[in-house]
Amino acid sequence: GQQLNQSPQSMFIQEGEDVSMNCTSSSIFNTWLWYKQDPGEGPVLLIALYKAGELTSNGRLTAQFGITRKDSFLNISASIPSDVGIYFCAGQLRTGNQFYFGTGTSLTVIP
Amino acid sequence: DVKVTQSSRYLVKRTGEKVFLECVQDMDHENMFWYRQDPGLGLRLIYFSYDVKMKEKGDIPEGYSVSREKKERFSLILESASTNQTSMYLCASMVRVGSWNTEAFFGQGTRLTVV
């Protein structure tokens, strides 16, 4: 299947710091989604992106659909302890109905 | 809000047992998916379905089958459970947003342990 490269793999940050993570692909995607997964739970959809260059916010989270359509970025501002979890990107090709997932970024916030 | 519900949060089964994992969505979505999630391997697609009685193999279908008799329900079946099928299983359903875009929603997951 398609490979989505997500980085970084893990992050350890102080509470209050900003966080950035990204996903890249060799293919052009039509949709980018960002999820957060708490331990033992299913992923929860945070932000959906549909157009190249689109910038969308959800509270302290901001995500961007890259201009090349091959990448996407997620930023979290002023992190808090409940931001801890694994963040996944997912991309969908224009053809087909499947989503392809990044391997996740594990975020630890140190109070 | 979209709701995707998996029938069990935790299951412990013996090797060789036939195991059924059930998933129900309440939004009349056509597309449903089963994934397994393992540390270091991410989410891997087992099977998906575009419509009632239709199914397609994903990347790792061996040892699994699925059933979609009703639109809202998508079942994953482990014909003869083995220890290497111990994993977190995630069901997802997908909705079309506009002409070209979709969103996918997940259930809460089923942690299956095969002993």
Contacts between the chains, C-beta under 8 A, distances in Angstrom:
chain1	res1	chain2	res2	distance
A	1	B	45	7.2
A	1	B	59	5.4
A	30	B	100	5.4
A	30	B	101	6.3
A	31	B	100	7.7
A	31	B	101	4.7
A	31	B	102	6.1
A	31	B	103	7.7
A	33	B	103	6.6
A	33	B	104	6.7
A	35	B	106	7.6
A	40	B	109	7.1
A	40	B	111	6.9
A	41	B	108	5.8
A	41	B	109	6.3
A	42	B	4	7.7
A	42	B	6	7.8
A	42	B	90	5.5
A	42	B	106	3.9
A	42	B	107	5.2
A	42	B	108	4.6
A	42	B	109	4.4
A	43	B	90	7.3
A	43	B	106	4.8
A	44	B	106	7.3
A	45	B	103	6.4
A	45	B	104	7.3
A	45	B	105	6.2
A	45	B	106	7.9
A	48	B	97	7.2
A	48	B	101	7.6
A	48	B	103	5.2
A	50	B	97	7.1
A	50	B	98	7.1
A	50	B	100	7.7
A	50	B	101	4.5
A	88	B	42	7.9
A	88	B	43	7.4
A	90	B	104	6.8
A	92	B	101	7.6
A	92	B	102	6.0
A	94	B	100	6.4
A	97	B	31	5.5
A	97	B	48	7.6
A	97	B	50	6.8
A	97	B	94	6.6
A	97	B	102	7.0
A	98	B	33	7.8
A	98	B	45	6.7
A	98	B	48	6.9
A	98	B	58	7.9
A	99	B	33	8.0
A	99	B	92	7.9
A	99	B	94	7.5
A	99	B	102	7.8
A	99	B	104	5.3
A	101	B	42	5.7
A	101	B	43	4.4
A	102	B	42	7.2
A	103	B	40	7.9
A	103	B	42	4.4
A	104	B	42	6.4
